[in-house]
């Protein structure tokens, strides 16, 4: 299963607006994307509530994973948003 570690760039972490943008991008992928705080249990990245319950703050490392055809592209799309400051 492909996976990628990414550092959360948004100052508020994966909360509110950043969580909504990441969840929207994850839900739009052709495969299910999971995200986990370093050492934590993976959750579905397509859910704002799941992302917010991770309590991933600015500077925290998360592990993004997916399985199936198109997994690499899906991971890259979600990882790019997580690694971008989406607070603006």
Secondary structure as the mmCIF struct_conf table of DSSP 4:
data_model
#
loop_
_struct_conf.conf_type_id
_struct_conf.id
_struct_conf.beg_label_comp_id
_struct_conf.beg_label_asym_id
_struct_conf.beg_label_seq_id
_struct_conf.end_label_comp_id
_struct_conf.end_label_asym_id
_struct_conf.end_label_seq_id
STRN STRN1 UNK A 3 UNK A 7
BEND BEND1 UNK A 10 UNK A 10
TURN_TY1_P TURN_TY1_P1 UNK A 11 UNK A 12
BEND BEND2 UNK A 14 UNK A 15
HELX_RH_AL_P HELX_RH_AL_P1 UNK A 16 UNK A 27
TURN_TY1_P TURN_TY1_P2 UNK A 28 UNK A 28
BEND BEND3 UNK A 29 UNK A 31
STRN STRN2 UNK A 33 UNK A 37
TURN_TY1_P TURN_TY1_P3 UNK A 38 UNK A 39
BEND BEND4 UNK A 40 UNK A 40
STRN STRN3 UNK A 43 UNK A 44
TURN_TY1_P TURN_TY1_P4 UNK A 45 UNK A 46
HELX_RH_AL_P HELX_RH_AL_P2 UNK A 48 UNK A 53
TURN_TY1_P TURN_TY1_P5 UNK A 54 UNK A 55
TURN_TY1_P TURN_TY1_P6 UNK A 58 UNK A 59
STRN STRN4 UNK A 61 UNK A 66
BEND BEND5 UNK A 68 UNK A 68
TURN_TY1_P TURN_TY1_P7 UNK A 69 UNK A 70
HELX_RH_AL_P HELX_RH_AL_P3 UNK A 71 UNK A 82
TURN_TY1_P TURN_TY1_P8 UNK A 83 UNK A 83
BEND BEND6 UNK A 84 UNK A 84
#
